[in-house]
Amino acid sequence: MDTTRKTTRMTDRKVILSTLWIFAVFNYLYADVMTLFFNPALQPEEWKKLQSGYVGAIHLTQGFALATAILMETAIAMVLLSRVLPYMTNRWANIGVGVLHTAAVSWSMTGGALNLFYVFFATVEIACTLFIVWYAWRWPRPEGRALLVASHPDRRDADELTPALNGVHYPDGEGRG
C-alpha cells in the first residue's frame, strides 16, 4: 500500500478544487463588472426603473443584496475550505456549493434579453461548477479511513488519519519523533 502517493493525490485534489473555485470567482467577478458597463438599465431611458429599485423584473431589496452576497461568499469561502476541510466534509461541501452555484447561474440565464458576453461567462461558470461537482463526487475515499472508523466508532470525523495509517513509522512507536 503506497499511502504517501495516496495522501499526495488527496492534497492535489484539494489544491485543484481550490484553484477551480478561484477560476469560478474570477469569472463571476468579471461577468458582473462587464454587466455594469453594458447594462441596459444604465442607459438614460432605463435609469428611472433602476432608481425605483428594479432591474428588469428583479426587485432590488436589501434582502436580495444580502442573498447575492451570501451566494458569492460561499464561492469565495470554498477557495479556502477546499484546502483545509477534512475529506468527507470537503467532498460534500464542494458538491453542495457547486450544485448551488450551477443552479444560481442557470437561473440568471432565464431573465429577459442577455448580452452575448454574459452567456459566454455563464457557460464557462456552469461548466466549471459542474466539473467541481463531478470531481468531488469522484473523489475516492482515502485508504485507512474505514479501518480508523471501525477502530474508533465514537469518532465522527475520521479524516485525519493516524501517522501509522499514513505510512509514517516513528522510532518510539508512539507516533512522535
N, C-alpha and C positions, 0 to 999 in steps of 0.2 A: 504494500500500500504506500503510495507516494503522497503523503499528506502535505508536504511542502508545496508540491505542484498544485494540489487541490486548493490550499489556502491562498496561493498566489492567484489562481483563477477566480476565487471569491473576491479578492481585493480588486482584481482587474475589472470584474463585473460591477463592483461598486463605483469605481472610477468612471467606467463607461456610462453607467446610468447617470451619475452626477454631471458628466460632460453633456449628455443628451439633454438634461434639464437646462443647462446653461444655453445650449443651442436653441431650445424652445423659448426660453425667456427673451433672448435677443430678437427672435422672430416676432414675438408678441409686442415687444417694445417698438421695434422698427415699423411694424404694421400700424401701430397706434400713432406714432409720430407722423408717418406719411398720411394717415387719415386726417390728422389735424390740418395739414396743408391742402388736402384735396376734398375736404368735407363740403358737400353742397350746402350744409346748414350754415356754413361760414360766409356764403355768398349773400350779398345785400338783401335779396328778396326772401331768403330763408332766415335771416337774422332775428326777425320778430318771433318766429316759432321757437328758436333756441332760447331767446330771452324769457319766453313763457314756460320754459322747463321741459321742452320736448325736442328730441332728435328723431325725426321720423315718427314712428308710433311709440317710441320708448319715452316714458316719463322719467326724467332725471330727478331723483329724490335723494335725500341723504341715505336712505336705506339702499337704493340702487348703487350709489357710490361706495357704500360700505361692503356690499356684496361683491362688487367687482374688485375692490381692494383685497378682500379675503381670498377671492379666487386667484388673483395674481400672487399673493403672498404664499399660497400653497406651492406654486411652481418655484418660487424663489427659495422657499424653505427646503424643497426637495434637492436642491443643489448640495446643501449641507447634509441633510438627513440621509441621502443615498450613500454617503461616505461613512456615517457614524452609527446608523441603526444596526442592530443585530439582524442576522439572516431573515428570519421569518417575518419580523416586523417590517424590515426593509422591503422585502418582496411584496407584501400586501399593501404597503404604503405606495409603492411605485405603481402597482396595478390600480389601486383605488383612485389616486390622484391623476394617473394617466387617463383612466376612463372619464373622470370628471372633466378634465380639460378637453378631451376629444369631443365630449358632448357639448361643452360650452362653445367651442369654436364652430362645431357643426350647426348649433342653434343660431350663432351670429350670422351664418350664411343665409338664413331663411327670411331676413327682413329686407324687402324692397330691392331697389337697384344697388348693385355693388360695383365698386371700382375693380378693374382688372388686377391691379396690384394687390388688392385685398384678397381676391380669390386665389391668387398665387401664394401669398403668405399663408392663408388659411389652409390651403392644400399641403404646404410644407409642414405647418404646425400639426395638422391631423396625422400626417404620415409619421412625424416624429413621435407623437404621443401614442399612436397605435404601436409603433416599434417598441417604445418603452414598456407598454403593457405586455406585448409578446415576449420581449427579452426577460422581463421579470417573471412572467409565467413559466418560461422555460428554464429558469434558474434552478439547477439541481441542488438537492439537499446536501449540505457538507457531510463528508464522511465522519463517522463517530458521533453524530448528533443523536441517532436512535439509541446507541449504546449509553450515552450520557443521560438521556431522558429516562431510559429503563433503570439505570442505577440510581437516579435521583428523581423519583416520581413527584415529589413535592415541589420541584423546581419548574417554574413556568417558562422561564427564558433560558433555554439550554444552548443558546447560540455561541456563547463564549466557551469554546472548547478548552478542556484542561490541557496543560502542556504535554502530557503523555499522549493524549489523543491527537495532538498536532504533530506528533513525531519528535518532540523535543525531550531528550533524556538528560536529566541533571545528575551530577556525580553523587549528591547526597540522597537521591531517590525521593526527595520530598517536593520537588517542583521548584526548588530555589537553586540559584547558582552557587 
